[in-house]
Amino acid sequence: VNKVATKVDLRFHVESATWLSPEVKAKVVEKLGSELTKDGWMVVKSDRTRSQLMNQADAIEKLRAAVRFAIAPTKPKFTAEELEKFRKGKLKASRERLHSKRIRSSVKADRQGPRDD
């Protein structure tokens, strides 16, 4: 029977965090709003290891990762024209690759000499 309580619940209140700027707090609330409670608390749990100290470190790292995710810049959205340009470039590259493969194949075939079938 497992009698050792090593699970860790880390509670983090976004609005009262003095080490976060107001802009970062807004981004955290915006991006991680579904993970916050009604009162604005973020609960991070960890029961990965059998050591409470290791679980505390893991929960803090999870919190750091969540904040890093929230403040990371969003990927740029491409217009339809840009996406079409990328698609055409990929098609052209694949055609050129197949063309060079055909040329290389014919060079190797010419080395073999006549075949008697």
Backbone bond lengths (Angstrom), bond angles and torsions (degrees), N, CA, C in turn:
res aa  C-N    CA-C-N  psi(-1)  N-CA   C-N-CA  omega(-1)  CA-C   N-CA-C  phi
1 V - - - 1.451 - - 1.521 108.13 -
2 N 1.315 115.84 131.77 1.458 121.16 -179.07 1.524 108.92 -81.30
3 K 1.327 116.35 111.38 1.462 120.33 -176.69 1.528 112.29 -109.90
4 V 1.330 117.10 2.75 1.459 120.26 -177.87 1.529 108.81 -98.78
5 A 1.323 116.65 123.52 1.465 121.55 179.91 1.524 108.37 -93.41
6 T 1.320 116.49 102.43 1.464 120.10 -177.87 1.519 112.57 -113.42
7 K 1.314 117.88 -1.79 1.464 121.15 -179.25 1.531 109.63 -66.24
8 V 1.343 115.34 143.96 1.460 120.76 -178.75 1.520 109.08 -123.64
9 D 1.329 116.30 131.29 1.465 122.88 171.60 1.519 107.00 -114.15
10 L 1.325 116.02 115.60 1.455 121.20 179.11 1.521 107.53 -102.67
11 R 1.322 116.90 123.66 1.465 121.42 -179.26 1.520 108.31 -109.43
12 F 1.332 115.16 128.09 1.459 121.54 -175.07 1.522 108.53 -129.49
13 H 1.335 116.76 119.79 1.456 121.57 178.64 1.518 108.02 -96.04
14 V 1.321 116.21 114.68 1.461 121.66 -172.16 1.525 111.32 -64.45
15 E 1.320 117.55 -45.28 1.463 120.58 -174.09 1.528 112.88 -68.07
16 S 1.325 118.53 -28.73 1.462 119.71 -177.80 1.531 112.85 -93.33
17 A 1.324 117.85 4.80 1.470 120.94 179.03 1.522 109.10 -75.73
18 T 1.331 115.61 112.94 1.468 119.74 -177.75 1.521 111.63 -79.19
19 W 1.317 118.10 -19.68 1.462 121.41 -177.39 1.526 113.02 -85.00
20 L 1.321 117.23 -1.41 1.467 120.96 176.24 1.519 109.30 -107.27
21 S 1.327 115.08 137.35 1.465 118.83 176.76 1.530 109.13 -74.35
22 P 1.330 117.89 160.18 1.473 119.85 179.62 1.533 113.03 -58.94
23 E 1.336 117.35 -34.09 1.470 119.91 178.67 1.524 110.73 -65.60
24 V 1.340 115.93 -43.15 1.464 120.31 -179.98 1.521 109.99 -66.92
25 K 1.334 117.51 -39.48 1.472 120.50 177.48 1.519 110.73 -59.99
26 A 1.333 116.32 -42.45 1.463 119.98 179.73 1.523 110.69 -63.08
27 K 1.334 116.57 -41.60 1.471 119.92 179.28 1.521 111.22 -65.59
28 V 1.330 116.45 -40.18 1.467 120.15 179.40 1.528 109.89 -63.21
29 V 1.326 116.92 -44.97 1.470 120.30 179.89 1.525 110.05 -64.80
30 E 1.325 116.85 -38.43 1.467 120.55 -178.62 1.525 111.85 -68.41
31 K 1.333 116.94 -48.96 1.463 120.00 -174.54 1.520 113.69 -82.39
32 L 1.325 117.17 -31.12 1.467 120.41 -176.59 1.521 111.55 -110.94
33 G 1.309 117.24 23.16 1.462 121.42 -177.79 1.508 113.60 -58.04
34 S 1.338 117.19 -33.72 1.461 119.83 -178.86 1.527 111.97 -71.91
35 E 1.337 117.02 -20.20 1.462 120.30 179.47 1.521 112.49 -92.67
36 L 1.322 117.61 -3.12 1.463 121.55 -179.91 1.527 110.05 -94.19
37 T 1.332 115.42 149.57 1.462 119.39 174.81 1.526 108.80 -78.16
38 K 1.318 116.10 177.23 1.474 120.38 179.47 1.523 111.56 -61.81
39 D 1.316 116.47 -30.89 1.467 121.43 -178.53 1.520 113.10 -86.00
40 G 1.333 118.28 -0.80 1.454 121.65 178.51 1.516 114.71 91.11
41 W 1.318 117.88 17.35 1.458 121.82 178.65 1.522 109.62 -94.08
42 M 1.307 115.73 140.49 1.468 121.59 173.41 1.517 107.00 -108.11
43 V 1.322 116.65 123.86 1.458 121.34 -178.03 1.527 107.77 -106.70
44 V 1.327 114.96 120.17 1.468 121.44 178.94 1.518 106.99 -113.01
45 K 1.335 116.45 125.12 1.466 120.93 -177.56 1.523 109.56 -113.96
46 S 1.317 115.28 148.54 1.457 120.47 175.92 1.519 109.65 -148.88
47 D 1.327 115.70 126.43 1.461 121.47 171.97 1.523 109.00 -137.94
48 R 1.329 114.40 35.98 1.460 121.99 -174.35 1.530 111.77 -69.60
49 T 1.318 117.40 -40.47 1.468 119.81 -175.83 1.527 110.53 -114.03
50 R 1.331 115.53 177.27 1.464 120.87 178.47 1.516 111.71 -94.12
51 S 1.340 116.46 6.03 1.455 120.97 179.41 1.526 108.95 -112.42
52 Q 1.322 116.60 128.51 1.459 119.77 -179.16 1.524 110.86 -66.14
53 L 1.318 117.47 -36.51 1.460 121.43 178.99 1.529 110.75 -63.28
54 M 1.326 117.05 -42.71 1.465 120.95 178.30 1.534 110.60 -66.33
55 N 1.328 116.28 -36.71 1.457 119.95 177.77 1.530 111.31 -67.40
56 Q 1.338 116.90 -35.87 1.466 119.73 175.53 1.525 110.40 -63.07
57 A 1.318 116.08 -45.15 1.465 120.31 178.88 1.531 110.56 -62.57
58 D 1.326 116.72 -39.63 1.464 120.66 178.97 1.524 111.13 -65.72
59 A 1.330 117.26 -41.18 1.469 120.58 179.45 1.528 110.74 -65.71
60 I 1.327 117.26 -39.75 1.470 120.21 177.82 1.522 110.20 -65.13
61 E 1.323 117.09 -39.91 1.467 120.14 178.31 1.529 110.83 -65.68
62 K 1.333 117.16 -37.58 1.469 120.33 175.56 1.521 111.14 -62.12
63 L 1.324 116.29 -41.21 1.462 120.81 177.57 1.525 110.61 -63.42
64 R 1.332 116.54 -46.12 1.470 120.36 177.74 1.522 111.26 -58.73
65 A 1.324 115.99 -43.70 1.466 119.79 -179.83 1.522 110.80 -63.04
66 A 1.315 117.24 -38.91 1.465 120.55 179.43 1.522 110.72 -65.11
67 V 1.338 117.20 -41.90 1.469 120.40 178.67 1.521 110.08 -66.75
68 R 1.350 117.05 -41.77 1.474 120.28 177.14 1.524 110.78 -60.08
69 F 1.332 116.58 -41.65 1.460 120.99 178.48 1.523 110.74 -61.49
70 A 1.328 116.29 -40.56 1.467 120.70 -177.03 1.519 111.94 -67.99
71 I 1.329 117.52 -36.24 1.462 119.31 -176.82 1.524 112.76 -92.25
72 A 1.326 117.55 -3.87 1.472 119.96 179.06 1.525 109.38 -66.70
73 P 1.332 117.14 139.44 1.463 119.02 179.25 1.530 110.56 -66.50
74 T 1.303 115.68 145.09 1.459 120.02 179.85 1.518 109.83 -73.62
75 K 1.305 115.68 152.62 1.456 120.19 178.31 1.525 108.68 -70.16
76 P 1.329 116.68 144.08 1.467 118.68 -178.39 1.533 111.29 -68.45
77 K 1.307 114.54 142.56 1.464 120.25 176.94 1.525 107.84 -88.68
78 F 1.316 116.24 131.78 1.455 120.77 -179.49 1.520 109.86 -96.65
79 T 1.329 115.66 144.37 1.456 120.11 176.98 1.519 108.98 -75.93
80 A 1.321 115.84 168.46 1.459 120.50 179.48 1.526 110.45 -63.16
81 E 1.327 116.07 -36.07 1.470 119.64 179.08 1.525 111.22 -64.02
82 E 1.335 116.29 -43.10 1.461 119.69 179.89 1.526 111.10 -66.10
83 L 1.331 117.35 -40.64 1.462 120.56 178.27 1.527 110.84 -63.12
84 E 1.320 116.93 -40.00 1.470 120.67 177.97 1.526 110.68 -65.55
85 K 1.332 116.14 -38.15 1.461 120.58 178.12 1.533 110.10 -63.82
86 F 1.331 117.45 -42.68 1.460 121.18 177.90 1.537 110.25 -61.98
87 R 1.333 115.98 -43.35 1.470 120.09 -178.67 1.519 110.75 -62.71
88 K 1.334 116.67 -44.24 1.470 120.23 179.44 1.526 110.94 -64.55
89 G 1.323 117.15 -37.95 1.460 120.18 178.31 1.519 111.62 -63.83
90 K 1.342 116.73 -40.24 1.464 120.26 178.14 1.517 111.37 -66.13
91 L 1.347 116.59 -40.33 1.457 120.05 177.52 1.522 111.15 -62.59
92 K 1.324 116.56 -43.74 1.460 120.74 179.93 1.525 110.32 -62.74
93 A 1.318 117.22 -42.70 1.461 121.39 -179.92 1.526 110.70 -63.40
94 S 1.330 117.26 -40.89 1.465 119.04 -179.72 1.525 110.89 -69.32
95 R 1.345 117.55 -36.50 1.468 119.78 175.79 1.527 111.25 -62.71
96 E 1.328 116.00 -44.90 1.469 119.82 178.87 1.525 111.39 -62.59
97 R 1.325 117.10 -39.21 1.462 120.53 178.67 1.521 110.83 -63.57
98 L 1.333 117.13 -44.56 1.459 120.50 179.44 1.529 111.05 -65.58
99 H 1.331 116.35 -36.77 1.468 120.50 178.23 1.529 110.30 -63.30
100 S 1.337 116.70 -45.35 1.463 119.63 179.96 1.528 110.58 -66.46
101 K 1.338 117.68 -33.36 1.461 120.14 176.75 1.532 110.77 -66.04
102 R 1.342 116.54 -39.65 1.467 120.07 178.09 1.524 110.92 -62.94
103 I 1.332 116.42 -42.89 1.459 120.42 179.13 1.520 109.78 -63.17
104 R 1.309 118.03 -45.86 1.466 122.32 -179.60 1.519 110.31 -62.75
105 S 1.328 117.18 -39.01 1.454 121.50 178.74 1.523 110.82 -63.96
106 S 1.338 116.89 -41.96 1.470 119.39 -179.83 1.530 110.83 -68.00
107 V 1.327 117.94 -35.03 1.472 120.81 177.13 1.523 109.74 -62.14
108 K 1.312 116.86 -45.00 1.459 120.37 179.90 1.534 111.39 -67.92
109 A 1.337 116.44 -37.04 1.462 119.68 179.37 1.527 110.41 -66.31
110 D 1.339 117.94 -35.21 1.467 120.88 179.70 1.533 111.57 -68.71
111 R 1.303 117.99 -24.71 1.465 120.88 179.41 1.521 112.80 -71.87
112 Q 1.341 116.61 -24.71 1.462 120.49 -172.44 1.517 113.15 -73.84
113 G 1.286 119.12 -23.91 1.456 120.92 -178.54 1.519 110.99 83.22
114 P 1.328 116.77 -178.61 1.469 119.43 -176.37 1.542 111.06 -70.00
115 R 1.333 113.81 144.38 1.458 120.53 179.33 1.522 109.64 -106.26
116 D 1.289 116.97 138.17 1.465 121.55 176.90 1.508 109.45 -103.44
117 D 1.322 116.25 106.07 1.470 119.64 179.81 1.494 111.14 -107.20
